[in-house]
């Protein structure tokens, strides 16, 4: 199938069956200093370069493009379009693409496609004809809109790359920016000259520019458009006229993505995304570079991640101090102090969780101001093509939103029943002397948690589509809440069940304590350090080899694990598995129960799986993308050897071939297209997505915040792991994931609310663990424990409220600068009033003292 190509400054040419390379500019202007076009003589000089993922040099062929569209060719040319097949209802299909067809004034050119399709409909419209007409119309809209474009064939000639740009030096981009009231930062020199002072600086030492709406009066004051500004404005203008998602659906295009900025990519690869220095913390310069390449949406995520890494280091030091103090207390026989050391760590942990959240809110407020993102979500958000205005405010719309909540509730309930069912079955098997499930229960539950989380990730995105969201930001926020509500429940509930429900869920009740004890320990034997084991009494019949019978006094270690009803004596489902003399229990024993043991095992197993899976799922797309790129390079290069060997060589960091090849040269756009094909940055892809990347870290954060007092080594594991994960994620983001659309954002959005919810859960969970699971409070009388729980929880919540009041979400320096900016905008944009040309007669006005 063919495609129209419009050289710049010329009228449209006729359809052609294949497209040769054509330069981005016909007037010799370079774009951003990295075009490979020889602007002087007009000949095409191949500029070669490298990318971190490959050992081979590739051709830098982006031509200064900002947005790339990939069009498939027909089957005859090696593509996937069946040009002879008849198109079903071509008029309706075209209306779905040019969805504002009923408002022709909205388009810069007349939509001739509908007349042309009508003329062909009597004999049927072949797919090839339909594709040609749509592509012709698409390019006419781009040309009339002021875009520049060039095209080139893919390396195997089955696709055509359309490279679109609208350089910031051209007046048209400014017109679009003015139309959308796009805000740009004022140049420092203009600000100094006009205001007579240096740019504002906040309390973190960051320079804060003044932002003005772009128009013809402010154009000379503001900074030049960046590439991401160009991408945003092109796509916002285009998306209001063309449904590019529908073009993908109809296979008019097979991919589209923002073009890679080669120089910026190399700059980010040198430090921020370098795998050679995973131990280094990200700095503000890194975040600024990320913002300029990926946009504020991604930059806020990495700003949060970098802050989390630093916070983990502080928490890790506290856990190490607690570990040292506990061992010193053991060595010095300070048994009174030792049980209270974890309680002090709990207080620090809760304060750390609350402090981290509040401090990041303040940091994000400063960066929102510095990046000019105030009110971005309401002013610049793009409407989704899938949004159905007819569903708004209708009964059907309300029904589908309600159904989304119902399905979520059913899934959570089903998971909870499954976890409780495993616990009950395990209890029944133990009572029948069958310990097979007990031995593997922590691992089964951990795997079940991961499986249920994975299944919900596939279900949730379809549920959120039912809700008919208007903008991508609203869709992502709803998806985040839908995923987080279930996945956080899946991550936390099994540990809550084991810590708080298991004691009563699997009680063993018999007519006497001896019968109940024999029932509990018949399969595992008596706990280490207890009298029955010392006396050699069998846990099967209660008698030793020398005839000594078991007595209730021998079972004194069970005193705090038993309860009595009218007819029975019951032993808690959390029964002791090892004991030693001394400690805080009334009977002189300190025991470790099976629930605490299983809780720690299950916690470390799941947390380890979470960390390992995070690393693995970051490495898999790196391998898949490299394999896909090398496979295509081998195919077109004439490489005589094995493709498998070539891939292995590339994975080892070597050129895929040890001999010189004779085929075509691989290009930067071909590389980026292959990344988009194998690992795009979208939900459900190997390339990850904003929601999935944040959710994986949020789950680990919730486990640390709620349960790390049980196993402080989790903090050390998390600190090391997340320093490594940060670098791998940065590497994947830059070199493997096709560059995502550089969206703006005011902050981390709904994820801040999710983090606040985790902080609330963490306070209650930590107090409950300290009261009912940890030494020494768990041995207090039940009434005293409940009183302590209520007072401690209320006290910590009050302390949290005090911290939140002291650390306001918007710092004073941000408020002060906003006030100064409001005044500055008047100075910059409102000209001073001159004397009135017509003065009134004041000769009879007297306001003197006498």
MIKE-384876 format. One record per residue (C-alpha): residue in one letter; x, y, z. Coordinates in nm, 2 decimals, m for minus. Layout:
N
a,X,Y,Z
...
This chain:
850
x,0.00,0.00,0.00
x,0.13,0.35,m0.08
x,0.15,0.66,0.12
x,0.15,1.03,0.04
x,0.46,1.23,0.12
x,0.47,1.61,0.13
x,0.82,1.77,0.08
x,0.84,2.09,0.27
x,0.73,2.41,0.09
x,0.59,2.21,m0.20
x,0.24,2.10,m0.31
x,0.14,1.74,m0.24
x,0.27,1.49,m0.48
x,0.09,1.19,m0.62
x,0.07,0.86,m0.44
x,0.39,0.66,m0.47
x,0.43,0.29,m0.40
x,0.76,0.32,m0.20
x,0.92,0.60,m0.01
x,1.28,0.70,m0.03
x,1.46,0.89,0.24
x,1.38,1.26,0.23
x,1.53,1.53,0.45
x,1.34,1.69,0.73
x,1.40,2.04,0.60
x,1.43,2.18,0.25
x,1.56,2.52,0.35
x,1.89,2.41,0.51
x,1.79,2.48,0.87
x,1.92,2.23,1.12
x,1.71,2.12,1.42
x,1.85,2.11,1.77
x,2.20,2.04,1.64
x,2.17,1.67,1.58
x,2.03,1.61,1.24
x,2.22,1.39,1.01
x,2.14,1.59,0.70
x,2.41,1.78,0.51
x,2.24,2.12,0.50
x,2.49,2.27,0.27
x,2.51,2.06,m0.04
x,2.20,1.86,0.03
x,2.35,1.52,0.02
x,2.27,1.26,0.28
x,2.57,1.20,0.51
x,2.53,0.91,0.74
x,2.60,1.00,1.09
x,2.69,0.69,1.30
x,2.66,0.65,1.67
x,2.61,0.40,1.95
x,2.34,0.32,2.20
x,2.41,0.15,2.54
x,2.21,m0.16,2.45
x,2.42,m0.25,2.15
x,2.79,m0.30,2.08
x,2.74,m0.21,1.71
x,2.73,0.14,1.56
x,2.39,0.24,1.42
x,2.28,0.52,1.18
x,2.14,0.83,1.35
x,1.84,0.89,1.12
x,1.59,1.07,1.34
x,1.62,1.39,1.12
x,1.53,1.61,1.42
x,1.19,1.45,1.44
x,0.96,1.48,1.74
x,0.69,1.23,1.67
x,0.72,0.91,1.46
x,0.44,0.72,1.29
x,0.50,0.38,1.14
x,0.28,0.28,0.84
x,0.27,m0.08,0.72
x,0.31,m0.16,0.35
x,0.10,m0.41,0.16
x,0.17,m0.78,0.13
x,0.33,m0.74,m0.21
x,0.59,m0.51,m0.06
x,0.65,m0.74,0.23
x,0.41,m0.57,0.47
x,0.09,m0.70,0.64
x,m0.19,m0.51,0.46
x,m0.41,m0.71,0.22
x,m0.46,m0.43,m0.04
x,m0.72,m0.63,m0.24
x,m0.95,m0.71,0.05
x,m1.28,m0.51,0.05
x,m1.32,m0.26,0.33
x,m1.63,m0.30,0.55
x,m1.82,0.03,0.58
x,m1.54,0.26,0.49
x,m1.74,0.58,0.56
x,m1.80,0.48,0.92
x,m1.44,0.37,0.96
x,m1.32,0.71,0.83
x,m1.56,0.89,1.06
x,m1.41,0.70,1.35
x,m1.06,0.84,1.26
x,m1.16,1.19,1.17
x,m1.41,1.20,1.45
x,m1.49,1.57,1.43
x,m1.61,1.52,1.07
x,m1.95,1.68,1.16
x,m1.77,2.01,1.25
x,m1.56,2.08,0.93
x,m1.44,2.42,1.06
x,m1.24,2.23,1.32
x,m1.00,2.11,1.04
x,m0.74,2.32,0.87
x,m0.83,2.15,0.53
x,m1.15,2.02,0.38
x,m1.22,1.66,0.45
x,m1.23,1.54,0.09
x,m1.20,1.17,0.20
x,m1.57,1.12,0.24
x,m1.65,1.24,m0.11
x,m1.38,1.02,m0.25
x,m1.50,0.72,m0.06
x,m1.86,0.78,m0.17
x,m1.75,0.79,m0.54
x,m1.58,0.44,m0.49
x,m1.85,0.27,m0.28
x,m2.07,0.15,m0.57
x,m1.80,m0.10,m0.68
x,m1.66,m0.16,m0.32
x,m1.36,0.01,m0.16
x,m1.05,m0.21,m0.14
x,m0.84,m0.19,0.17
x,m0.55,m0.05,m0.03
x,m0.76,0.24,m0.17
x,m0.90,0.31,0.18
x,m0.56,0.32,0.33
x,m0.43,0.55,0.07
x,m0.71,0.80,0.12
x,m0.68,0.80,0.50
x,m0.30,0.85,0.48
x,m0.35,1.13,0.22
x,m0.60,1.30,0.45
x,m0.38,1.25,0.75
x,m0.08,1.41,0.58
x,m0.29,1.69,0.44
x,m0.40,1.78,0.80
x,m0.04,1.77,0.92
x,0.08,1.99,0.64
x,m0.20,2.24,0.68
x,m0.14,2.24,1.05
x,0.22,2.36,0.99
x,0.41,2.04,1.06
x,0.73,1.93,0.88
x,0.76,1.57,0.78
x,1.00,1.33,0.61
x,0.98,0.96,0.54
x,1.21,0.66,0.51
x,1.17,0.29,0.47
x,1.24,0.03,0.74
x,1.55,m0.18,0.70
x,1.35,m0.47,0.56
x,1.12,m0.25,0.36
x,0.80,m0.37,0.51
x,0.71,m0.04,0.69
x,0.74,0.33,0.63
x,0.86,0.57,0.90
x,0.69,0.91,0.89
x,0.89,1.16,1.10
x,0.70,1.47,1.21
x,0.83,1.79,1.36
x,0.73,2.15,1.43
x,1.05,2.32,1.52
x,1.02,2.58,1.80
x,1.18,2.84,1.57
x,0.87,2.84,1.36
x,0.58,3.08,1.43
x,0.32,2.80,1.40
x,0.43,2.62,1.72
x,0.39,2.95,1.90
x,0.04,3.00,1.76
x,m0.06,2.65,1.89
x,0.10,2.73,2.23
x,m0.09,3.05,2.24
x,m0.42,2.87,2.15
x,m0.38,2.63,2.44
x,m0.25,2.89,2.68
x,0.07,2.70,2.72
x,0.29,2.83,2.99
x,0.67,2.88,2.94
x,0.95,2.99,3.18
x,1.08,3.34,3.16
x,1.44,3.38,3.05
x,1.67,3.46,3.34
x,1.83,3.76,3.16
x,1.48,3.91,3.09
x,1.38,3.86,3.45
x,1.69,4.03,3.58
x,1.66,4.32,3.34
x,1.28,4.37,3.40
x,1.26,4.30,3.78
x,1.61,4.41,3.87
x,1.68,4.11,4.08
x,1.80,3.75,4.05
x,1.54,3.46,3.99
x,1.36,3.34,4.30
x,1.52,3.06,4.51
x,1.34,2.83,4.74
x,1.46,2.69,5.07
x,1.63,2.39,4.90
x,1.84,2.63,4.70
x,1.65,2.56,4.37
x,1.60,2.84,4.13
x,1.23,2.90,4.05
x,1.15,3.07,3.72
x,0.84,3.28,3.65
x,0.60,3.11,3.40
x,0.39,3.31,3.16
x,0.13,3.21,2.91
x,0.28,3.21,2.56
x,0.16,3.47,2.32
x,0.29,3.72,2.08
x,0.36,3.97,2.36
x,0.55,3.73,2.58
x,0.73,3.53,2.31
x,1.05,3.74,2.34
x,1.05,3.70,2.72
x,1.03,3.32,2.76
x,1.28,3.04,2.70
x,1.29,2.84,2.37
x,1.06,2.55,2.33
x,1.21,2.22,2.43
x,1.15,1.90,2.23
x,0.90,1.78,2.49
x,0.70,2.10,2.45
x,0.69,2.04,2.08
x,0.57,1.68,2.12
x,0.30,1.78,2.37
x,0.17,2.06,2.15
x,0.17,1.86,1.83
x,m0.01,1.57,1.99
x,m0.26,1.79,2.17
x,m0.35,1.97,1.85
x,m0.36,1.65,1.64
x,m0.56,1.44,1.89
x,m0.84,1.70,1.88
x,m0.88,1.62,1.51
x,m0.76,1.27,1.45
x,m0.82,0.96,1.66
x,m0.48,0.80,1.63
x,m0.59,0.52,1.85
x,m0.84,0.43,1.59
x,m0.57,0.44,1.32
x,m0.38,0.18,1.52
x,m0.69,m0.03,1.56
x,m0.76,m0.02,1.18
x,m0.39,m0.08,1.11
x,m0.35,0.24,0.92
x,m0.05,0.28,1.15
x,0.12,0.00,1.34
x,0.31,0.21,1.59
x,0.36,0.57,1.70
x,0.60,0.72,1.96
x,0.79,1.03,2.05
x,1.12,1.03,1.87
x,1.44,0.97,2.07
x,1.66,1.27,2.13
x,2.00,1.12,2.07
x,2.22,1.37,2.26
x,1.99,1.38,2.56
x,1.98,1.00,2.56
x,2.36,0.98,2.57
x,2.37,1.24,2.85
x,2.12,1.04,3.06
x,2.30,0.71,2.99
x,2.63,0.85,3.11
x,2.53,0.87,3.48
x,2.16,0.85,3.56
x,2.10,0.52,3.38
x,2.45,0.37,3.42
x,2.45,0.02,3.56
x,2.81,0.06,3.66
x,2.73,0.29,3.96
x,2.42,0.15,4.13
x,2.53,0.27,4.47
x,2.52,0.64,4.38
x,2.21,0.83,4.49
x,2.03,1.04,4.23
x,2.07,1.41,4.26
x,1.86,1.71,4.15
x,2.05,1.74,3.82
x,1.95,1.39,3.73
x,1.59,1.47,3.80
x,1.60,1.78,3.58
x,1.75,1.57,3.30
x,1.48,1.31,3.34
x,1.21,1.58,3.33
x,1.35,1.74,3.01
x,1.35,1.40,2.84
x,1.06,1.20,2.99
x,0.84,1.48,3.12
x,0.72,1.58,3.47
x,0.50,1.27,3.51
x,0.79,1.03,3.50
x,1.03,1.28,3.68
x,0.80,1.29,3.98
x,0.81,0.91,4.00
x,1.19,0.90,4.00
x,1.20,1.20,4.25
x,0.98,0.99,4.48
x,1.19,0.68,4.43
x,1.52,0.87,4.49
x,1.37,1.01,4.82
x,1.26,0.66,4.92
x,1.61,0.52,4.87
x,1.75,0.79,5.09
x,1.48,0.73,5.35
x,1.55,0.36,5.35
x,1.91,0.43,5.43
x,1.81,0.62,5.74
x,1.57,0.34,5.84
x,1.84,0.08,5.78
x,2.07,0.26,6.02
x,1.80,0.26,6.29
x,1.74,m0.11,6.24
x,2.11,m0.18,6.26
x,2.13,0.01,6.59
x,1.83,m0.19,6.72
x,2.00,m0.51,6.62
x,2.33,m0.41,6.79
x,2.14,m0.30,7.11
x,1.95,m0.63,7.12
x,2.26,m0.84,7.10
x,2.44,m0.62,7.36
x,2.14,m0.67,7.59
x,2.16,m1.05,7.54
x,2.54,m1.06,7.61
x,2.50,m0.85,7.93
x,2.19,m1.04,8.05
x,1.98,m0.72,8.04
x,1.66,m0.92,8.01
x,1.45,m0.63,8.14
x,1.57,m0.40,7.86
x,1.60,m0.65,7.57
x,1.22,m0.70,7.50
x,1.16,m0.33,7.49
x,1.43,m0.25,7.22
x,1.19,m0.36,6.93
x,0.92,m0.13,7.08
x,1.15,0.17,7.05
x,1.23,0.07,6.69
x,0.85,0.06,6.62
x,0.81,0.42,6.74
x,1.09,0.53,6.51
x,0.94,0.32,6.22
x,0.60,0.49,6.26
x,0.76,0.83,6.28
x,0.98,0.75,5.97
x,0.67,0.65,5.76
x,0.48,0.96,5.86
x,0.78,1.19,5.82
x,0.88,1.05,5.48
x,0.53,1.11,5.34
x,0.50,1.46,5.47
x,0.85,1.56,5.37
x,0.79,1.43,5.02
x,0.47,1.63,4.99
x,0.67,1.94,5.06
x,0.94,1.85,4.82
x,0.69,1.78,4.54
x,0.52,2.12,4.61
x,0.86,2.29,4.55
x,0.92,2.10,4.23
x,0.57,2.16,4.11
x,0.64,2.53,4.14
x,0.99,2.51,3.99
x,0.85,2.32,3.69
x,0.55,2.54,3.64
x,0.30,2.25,3.69
x,0.04,2.43,3.90
x,m0.31,2.35,3.76
x,m0.16,2.14,3.48
x,m0.40,1.85,3.52
x,m0.71,2.07,3.47
x,m0.56,2.29,3.20
x,m0.36,2.07,2.97
x,m0.50,1.72,3.00
x,m0.59,1.54,2.68
x,m0.94,1.38,2.63
x,m0.92,1.01,2.57
x,m1.06,0.89,2.23
x,m1.25,0.62,2.41
x,m1.44,0.87,2.63
x,m1.82,0.84,2.55
x,m1.99,1.17,2.63
x,m2.33,1.01,2.59
x,m2.27,0.79,2.90
x,m2.20,1.08,3.13
x,m2.47,1.12,3.40
x,m2.67,0.83,3.27
x,m2.81,0.53,3.46
x,m2.60,0.30,3.24
x,m2.28,0.49,3.33
x,m2.36,0.47,3.70
x,m2.43,0.10,3.67
x,m2.10,0.02,3.51
x,m1.91,0.22,3.77
x,m2.10,0.03,4.05
x,m2.02,m0.30,3.88
x,m1.65,m0.22,3.89
x,m1.67,m0.17,4.27
x,m1.87,m0.49,4.31
x,m1.62,m0.70,4.11
x,m1.34,m0.56,4.32
x,m1.52,m0.65,4.64
x,m1.59,m1.00,4.52
x,m1.23,m1.06,4.43
x,m1.10,m0.94,4.77
x,m1.36,m1.16,4.95
x,m1.26,m1.46,4.74
x,m0.89,m1.42,4.83
x,m0.96,m1.38,5.20
x,m1.18,m1.69,5.20
x,m0.90,m1.88,5.02
x,m0.64,m1.78,5.28
x,m0.87,m1.86,5.57
x,m0.95,m2.19,5.40
x,m0.58,m2.29,5.38
x,m0.54,m2.21,5.75
x,m0.85,m2.41,5.84
x,m0.74,m2.71,5.63
x,m0.39,m2.69,5.78
x,m0.54,m2.70,6.13
x,m0.76,m3.00,6.05
x,m0.46,m3.19,5.90
x,m0.24,m3.11,6.21
x,m0.51,m3.26,6.43
x,m0.49,m3.57,6.22
x,m0.11,m3.59,6.27
x,m0.06,m3.48,5.91
x,0.21,m3.21,5.89
x,0.25,m3.20,5.51
x,0.06,m2.88,5.46
x,0.21,m2.72,5.77
x,0.56,m2.76,5.64
x,0.49,m2.58,5.31
x,0.20,m2.34,5.41
x,0.42,m2.02,5.42
x,0.55,m2.10,5.07
x,0.21,m2.19,4.92
x,0.05,m1.87,5.06
x,0.34,m1.66,4.92
x,0.30,m1.81,4.57
x,m0.08,m1.77,4.60
x,m0.03,m1.40,4.68
x,0.18,m1.35,4.37
x,m0.06,m1.54,4.15
x,m0.36,m1.35,4.27
x,m0.18,m1.02,4.23
x,m0.09,m1.12,3.87
x,m0.44,m1.22,3.78
x,m0.59,m0.90,3.92
x,m0.35,m0.70,3.72
x,m0.51,m0.85,3.41
x,m0.86,m0.80,3.53
x,m0.84,m0.45,3.67
x,m0.76,m0.27,3.35
x,m1.08,m0.40,3.19
x,m1.28,m0.30,3.49
x,m1.15,0.05,3.49
x,m1.25,0.08,3.12
x,m1.61,0.03,3.23
x,m1.59,0.36,3.42
x,m1.56,0.57,3.10
x,m1.29,0.82,3.21
x,m1.25,1.14,3.02
x,m0.87,1.19,3.05
x,m0.57,0.96,3.08
x,m0.49,1.11,3.42
x,m0.83,1.00,3.56
x,m0.80,0.66,3.40
x,m0.45,0.61,3.55
x,m0.57,0.73,3.89
x,m0.87,0.49,3.89
x,m0.65,0.21,3.77
x,m0.40,0.28,4.05
x,m0.67,0.27,4.32
x,m0.83,m0.04,4.17
x,m0.50,m0.22,4.16
x,m0.37,m0.09,4.49
x,m0.68,m0.17,4.69
x,m0.67,m0.54,4.59
x,m0.29,m0.59,4.57
x,m0.22,m0.42,4.90
x,m0.49,m0.63,5.06
x,m0.34,m0.94,4.90
x,0.00,m0.84,5.03
x,m0.11,m0.76,5.39
x,m0.41,m0.98,5.48
x,m0.22,m1.32,5.50
x,0.01,m1.17,5.76
x,m0.27,m1.01,5.95
x,m0.45,m1.35,5.95
x,m0.15,m1.53,6.07
x,m0.07,m1.28,6.34
x,m0.42,m1.20,6.48
x,m0.67,m1.46,6.35
x,m0.48,m1.78,6.37
x,m0.48,m1.81,6.75
x,m0.86,m1.85,6.76
x,m0.91,m2.00,6.41
x,m0.72,m2.32,6.48
x,m0.77,m2.38,6.86
x,m0.74,m2.73,6.99
x,m1.01,m2.81,7.25
x,m1.03,m3.12,7.46
x,m1.17,m3.23,7.80
x,m0.83,m3.18,7.97
x,m0.51,m2.99,7.91
x,m0.31,m3.32,7.88
x,m0.54,m3.45,7.60
x,m0.53,m3.12,7.42
x,m0.14,m3.10,7.45
x,m0.11,m3.46,7.32
x,m0.34,m3.37,7.03
x,m0.12,m3.06,6.94
x,0.22,m3.21,6.98
x,0.16,m3.57,6.87
x,0.30,m3.50,6.52
x,0.58,m3.26,6.59
x,0.70,m3.37,6.94
x,0.74,m3.15,7.25
x,0.90,m2.80,7.22
x,1.27,m2.76,7.28
x,1.34,m2.65,7.64
x,1.02,m2.79,7.80
x,0.98,m3.04,8.08
x,0.81,m3.32,7.89
x,1.10,m3.33,7.64
x,1.35,m3.33,7.93
x,1.17,m3.62,8.10
x,1.16,m3.82,7.77
x,0.78,m3.83,7.77
x,0.62,m3.94,7.44
x,0.40,m3.69,7.27
x,0.19,m3.98,7.14
x,0.08,m4.14,7.47
x,0.20,m3.92,7.74
x,0.43,m4.18,7.90
x,0.81,m4.21,7.91
x,1.00,m4.53,7.87
x,1.05,m4.56,8.25
x,0.68,m4.53,8.31
x,0.67,m4.16,8.41
x,0.33,m4.01,8.31
x,0.26,m3.66,8.19
x,0.11,m3.42,8.44
x,m0.04,m3.08,8.40
x,0.25,m2.93,8.60
x,0.48,m3.05,8.32
x,0.28,m2.84,8.08
x,0.32,m2.51,8.27
x,0.48,m2.36,7.96
x,0.13,m2.36,7.80
x,m0.02,m2.15,8.08
x,m0.05,m1.84,7.87
x,m0.16,m2.03,7.55
x,m0.47,m2.19,7.70
x,m0.82,m2.09,7.77
x,m1.10,m2.27,7.95
x,m1.47,m2.31,7.86
x,m1.74,m2.49,8.05
x,m1.65,m2.83,7.92
x,m1.31,m2.80,7.75
x,m0.96,m2.67,7.78
x,m0.84,m2.51,7.45
x,m0.48,m2.45,7.33
x,m0.43,m2.15,7.10
x,m0.36,m2.21,6.74
x,m0.04,m2.02,6.80
x,0.11,m2.28,7.03
x,0.48,m2.28,7.15
x,0.74,m2.46,6.94
x,1.05,m2.37,7.15
x,1.10,m2.23,7.50
x,1.37,m2.14,7.75
x,1.37,m2.05,8.12
x,1.34,m1.68,8.22
x,1.18,m1.39,8.05
x,0.86,m1.20,8.09
x,0.60,m1.48,8.12
x,0.43,m1.55,8.45
x,0.54,m1.91,8.45
x,0.91,m1.83,8.41
x,0.93,m1.94,8.04
x,0.99,m1.74,7.72
x,0.85,m1.93,7.43
x,0.84,m1.88,7.05
x,0.51,m1.98,6.90
x,0.44,m2.13,6.56
x,0.25,m1.83,6.44
x,0.56,m1.60,6.49
x,0.78,m1.85,6.32
x,0.55,m1.89,6.02
x,0.49,m1.52,6.01
x,0.86,m1.44,5.98
x,0.91,m1.72,5.73
x,0.62,m1.62,5.52
x,0.71,m1.25,5.54
x,1.07,m1.30,5.43
x,0.96,m1.55,5.16
x,0.71,m1.30,5.01
x,0.93,m1.00,5.05
x,1.21,m1.19,4.89
x,0.98,m1.29,4.60
x,0.87,m0.93,4.56
x,1.23,m0.81,4.54
x,1.35,m1.09,4.32
x,1.05,m1.07,4.08
x,1.10,m0.69,4.06
x,1.46,m0.74,3.94
x,1.37,m1.03,3.71
x,1.08,m0.85,3.55
x,1.32,m0.55,3.48
x,1.58,m0.78,3.33
x,1.35,m0.98,3.11
x,1.26,m0.69,2.87
x,1.63,m0.60,2.84
x,1.70,m0.95,2.72
x,1.39,m0.97,2.50
x,1.45,m0.63,2.34
x,1.82,m0.70,2.27
x,1.73,m1.04,2.12
x,1.46,m0.89,1.90
x,1.70,m0.61,1.78
x,1.99,m0.85,1.71
x,1.76,m1.10,1.53
x,1.65,m0.83,1.29
x,2.01,m0.70,1.25
x,2.12,m1.06,1.16
x,1.84,m1.10,0.92
x,1.93,m0.79,0.71
x,2.30,m0.79,0.75
x,2.39,m1.11,0.56
x,2.54,m1.26,0.88
x,2.64,m1.62,0.79
x,2.63,m1.76,1.15
x,2.36,m1.87,1.39
x,2.11,m1.61,1.52
x,2.12,m1.78,1.86
x,2.49,m1.74,1.88
x,2.46,m1.37,1.77
x,2.21,m1.30,2.04
x,2.44,m1.47,2.31
x,2.73,m1.26,2.19
x,2.52,m0.94,2.21
x,2.40,m1.03,2.56
x,2.77,m1.07,2.66
x,2.84,m0.71,2.54
x,3.01,m0.82,2.22
x,2.93,m0.73,1.85
x,2.68,m0.99,1.73
x,2.92,m1.09,1.45
x,3.29,m1.15,1.45
x,3.31,m1.10,1.07
x,3.23,m0.80,0.86
x,2.87,m0.81,0.73
x,2.75,m0.68,0.39
x,2.39,m0.60,0.46
x,2.21,m0.27,0.54
x,2.30,m0.05,0.84
x,2.06,m0.06,1.14
x,1.93,0.28,1.23
x,1.82,0.46,1.55
x,1.45,0.48,1.45
x,1.46,0.11,1.36
x,1.60,0.04,1.70
x,1.34,0.26,1.87
x,1.06,0.09,1.67
x,1.18,m0.25,1.78
x,1.18,m0.13,2.14
x,0.82,m0.02,2.10
x,0.73,m0.35,1.94
x,0.88,m0.56,2.22
x,0.87,m0.34,2.53
x,0.64,m0.03,2.50
x,0.58,0.17,2.81
x,0.21,0.08,2.86
x,0.01,m0.12,3.10
x,0.05,m0.50,3.07
x,0.37,m0.47,2.86
x,0.72,m0.60,2.94
x,0.83,m0.24,2.92
x,0.63,m0.16,3.23
x,0.41,0.14,3.30
x,0.38,0.42,3.55
x,0.11,0.24,3.75
x,0.28,m0.10,3.75
x,0.63,0.05,3.84
x,0.49,0.25,4.12
x,0.27,m0.03,4.25
x,0.56,m0.28,4.28
x,0.75,m0.04,4.49
x,0.44,0.06,4.69
x,0.38,m0.31,4.79
x,0.74,m0.34,4.92
x,0.70,m0.01,5.10
x,0.38,m0.13,5.27
x,0.54,m0.45,5.39
x,0.84,m0.26,5.53
x,0.61,0.00,5.69
x,0.38,m0.26,5.85
x,0.59,m0.56,5.94
x,0.96,m0.48,5.94
x,0.96,m0.48,6.33
x,0.92,m0.85,6.31
x,1.22,m0.89,6.08
x,1.44,m0.58,6.07
x,1.67,m0.74,5.82
x,1.40,m0.66,5.57
x,1.51,m0.30,5.58
x,1.87,m0.39,5.50
x,1.75,m0.62,5.22
x,1.53,m0.34,5.09
x,1.79,m0.07,5.11
x,2.04,m0.27,4.90
x,1.78,m0.40,4.66
x,1.61,m0.07,4.58
x,1.94,0.10,4.51
x,2.00,m0.17,4.24
x,1.64,m0.17,4.12
x,1.65,0.21,4.07
x,1.94,0.18,3.83
x,1.80,m0.11,3.64
x,1.47,0.07,3.61
x,1.64,0.38,3.49
x,1.84,0.17,3.24
x,1.52,m0.01,3.11
x,1.34,0.32,3.09
x,1.61,0.48,2.87
x,1.74,0.20,2.66
x,1.48,m0.07,2.64
x,1.14,0.09,2.69
x,1.03,0.29,2.39
x,1.03,0.66,2.51
x,0.69,0.73,2.67
x,0.49,1.03,2.58
x,0.64,1.32,2.80
x,0.33,1.40,3.00
x,0.32,1.68,3.25
x,0.19,1.63,3.61
x,0.14,1.83,3.93
x,0.29,1.56,4.16
x,0.27,1.18,4.19
x,m0.11,1.22,4.19
x,m0.32,0.95,4.35
x,m0.01,0.77,4.47
x,0.03,1.03,4.74
x,m0.31,0.93,4.87
x,m0.22,0.56,4.85
x,0.10,0.63,5.05
x,m0.10,0.82,5.31
x,m0.34,0.52,5.34
x,m0.04,0.29,5.38
x,0.09,0.52,5.66
x,m0.25,0.49,5.84
x,m0.25,0.11,5.81
x,0.11,0.10,5.93
x,0.03,0.28,6.25
x,m0.25,0.04,6.34
x,m0.06,m0.27,6.23
x,0.26,m0.18,6.42
x,0.07,m0.11,6.74
x,m0.13,m0.43,6.70
x,0.19,m0.64,6.65
x,0.36,m0.48,6.94
x,0.06,m0.55,7.16
x,m0.05,m0.90,7.06
x,0.25,m1.06,6.90
x,0.57,m0.91,7.03
x,0.74,m0.95,7.37
x,0.67,m0.84,7.64
x,0.33,m0.69,7.60
x,0.17,m1.00,7.45
x,0.19,m1.16,7.80
x,0.00,m0.89,7.97
x,m0.37,m0.95,8.08
x,m0.61,m0.92,7.79
x,m0.79,m0.61,7.93
x,m0.45,m0.44,7.98
x,m0.35,m0.52,7.63
x,m0.66,m0.38,7.48
x,m0.62,m0.06,7.69
x,m0.26,m0.03,7.58
x,m0.36,m0.08,7.21
x,m0.62,0.19,7.22
x,m0.40,0.44,7.40
x,m0.09,0.37,7.19
x,m0.28,0.38,6.86
x,m0.45,0.71,6.96
x,m0.12,0.85,7.08
x,0.06,0.77,6.76
x,m0.23,0.91,6.55
x,m0.22,1.23,6.75
x,0.16,1.25,6.70
x,0.10,1.19,6.33
x,m0.15,1.47,6.32
x,0.09,1.70,6.50
x,0.37,1.62,6.25
x,0.13,1.69,5.96
x,0.03,2.02,6.11
x,0.40,2.12,6.16
x,0.50,2.00,5.81
x,0.24,2.17,5.59
x,0.20,2.02,5.24
x,0.29,2.36,5.09
x,0.59,2.51,5.26
x,0.60,2.87,5.35
x,0.88,2.94,5.09
x,0.65,2.81,4.81
x,0.36,3.03,4.93
x,0.59,3.33,4.95
x,0.73,3.27,4.59
x,0.38,3.22,4.45
x,0.28,3.56,4.60
x,0.59,3.72,4.45
x,0.53,3.55,4.11
x,0.17,3.70,4.10
x,0.32,4.04,4.14
x,0.60,3.97,3.89
x,0.35,3.86,3.62
x,0.19,4.20,3.64
x,0.52,4.37,3.60
x,0.61,4.15,3.30
x,0.27,4.15,3.12
x,0.08,4.46,3.22
x,0.22,4.78,3.07
x,0.22,5.09,3.31
x,m0.07,5.34,3.26
x,0.03,5.67,3.11
x,m0.14,6.00,3.19
x,m0.49,6.04,3.06
x,m0.49,6.23,2.73
x,m0.80,6.43,2.84
x,m0.76,6.59,3.18
x,m1.07,6.72,3.37
x,m1.08,7.07,3.52
x,m0.98,7.06,3.89
x,m0.96,7.44,3.93
x,m1.26,7.45,4.16
x,m1.15,7.16,4.37
x,m1.03,7.26,4.72
x,m0.89,7.01,4.97
x,m0.67,7.25,5.17
x,m0.65,7.28,5.55
x,m0.85,7.61,5.55
